[in-house]
Amino acid sequence: MKKVSVPEELFALHCRAEGFNPHREYKFHPTRRWRFDFAFLDVLVATEVEGGVWSGGRHGTGVGFTNDCEKYAEAALLGWRVLRFTSAQVKSGYAIECTKKLIAMERSIQKQEFPA
């Protein structure tokens, strides 16, 4: 398992404050080793905290970017909605606000499709 970053821990804290309990490091693909930082299984929403975007980290290299494109395309084909955020967006609260909105939208759609 990868080392958890400070921004990921902050996003986890934001999730707890909102009453969310996402799965961490969730392996979403049946044959690949890909994982989501945070997965909200009931609505197939994932949140990724992308580190090193300004410092030449893995996500900013040609190979890293290409691999991320493949990962997120495959996730979409499996029905996932993936939100990607920088550390600064986590710190500002933007990441949790967007995640809350998408989860609410997905839950609203589920209620319309499957009335109680």
C-alpha positions in Angstrom: 0.0 0.0 0.0 1.2 3.5 -0.8 2.3 6.0 1.8 -0.6 8.3 2.6 0.0 12.0 2.0 -0.9 14.9 4.3 -3.5 16.2 1.7 -5.1 12.8 1.6 -5.4 12.8 5.4 -6.9 16.3 5.3 -9.5 15.1 2.8 -10.3 12.1 5.0 -10.8 14.6 7.9 -13.1 16.6 5.7 -15.1 13.5 4.8 -15.5 12.5 8.5 -16.7 16.1 9.2 -19.4 15.6 6.5 -20.4 12.2 7.8 -18.9 10.3 4.8 -17.0 7.1 5.3 -15.3 6.3 2.0 -13.2 3.3 1.3 -9.5 4.2 1.1 -7.2 2.8 -1.5 -10.1 0.9 -3.1 -9.1 -1.5 -5.8 -11.8 -0.9 -8.4 -10.6 -2.8 -11.5 -11.1 -6.6 -11.7 -7.7 -7.3 -13.3 -5.5 -4.3 -12.8 -3.9 -3.1 -9.6 -5.4 0.4 -9.9 -6.8 1.9 -6.7 -8.8 5.0 -5.9 -7.7 7.2 -3.0 -11.3 7.5 -1.9 -14.3 5.5 -3.1 -17.9 6.1 -2.3 -19.3 2.7 -3.3 -23.0 3.4 -3.1 -22.8 6.0 -5.8 -19.7 4.9 -7.8 -17.9 8.2 -7.1 -14.2 8.3 -6.5 -12.0 11.2 -5.4 -8.3 11.3 -6.3 -5.8 13.6 -4.6 -3.0 14.2 -7.2 0.3 15.0 -5.6 3.3 16.6 -7.1 1.5 18.4 -9.9 3.9 21.4 -9.5 7.0 19.6 -8.4 7.5 17.1 -11.2 5.8 14.3 -9.5 4.6 11.1 -11.2 1.3 12.6 -12.4 3.1 15.3 -14.4 5.4 13.1 -16.4 4.5 11.8 -19.8 4.3 8.2 -18.7 2.5 9.1 -15.5 -0.1 11.2 -17.3 -0.6 8.5 -19.9 -1.1 5.9 -17.2 -3.6 8.1 -15.4 -5.5 8.6 -18.7 -5.8 4.8 -19.0 -6.8 4.3 -15.4 -9.5 7.0 -15.5 -10.9 5.8 -18.9 -11.2 2.3 -17.6 -12.9 3.6 -14.5 -15.4 5.4 -16.6 -16.1 2.3 -18.6 -16.9 0.6 -15.3 -19.4 3.3 -14.4 -17.3 5.4 -12.0 -17.4 9.1 -11.8 -13.9 10.3 -10.8 -13.0 13.7 -9.4 -9.3 14.7 -9.3 -7.9 17.4 -7.1 -4.6 19.0 -6.3 -3.4 19.4 -2.7 -4.2 23.1 -2.8 -7.8 22.3 -3.8 -8.1 19.9 -0.9 -6.7 22.5 1.5 -9.1 25.2 0.3 -12.1 22.9 0.8 -12.9 22.9 -2.9 -12.4 19.1 -3.1 -14.9 18.2 -0.4 -17.4 20.7 -1.7 -17.3 19.2 -5.2 -17.4 15.7 -3.9 -20.4 16.5 -1.7 -22.2 17.9 -4.7 -21.5 14.9 -6.9 -22.6 12.4 -4.2 -25.8 14.4 -3.7 -26.5 14.4 -7.4 -25.9 10.7 -7.7 -28.1 9.9 -4.7 -30.8 12.1 -6.1 -30.7 10.2 -9.4 -30.8 6.8 -7.6 -33.9 7.9 -5.7 -35.6 8.9 -9.0 -34.7 5.6 -10.6 -35.5 3.4 -7.6 -38.3 5.0 -5.6 -38.6 3.7 -2.0 
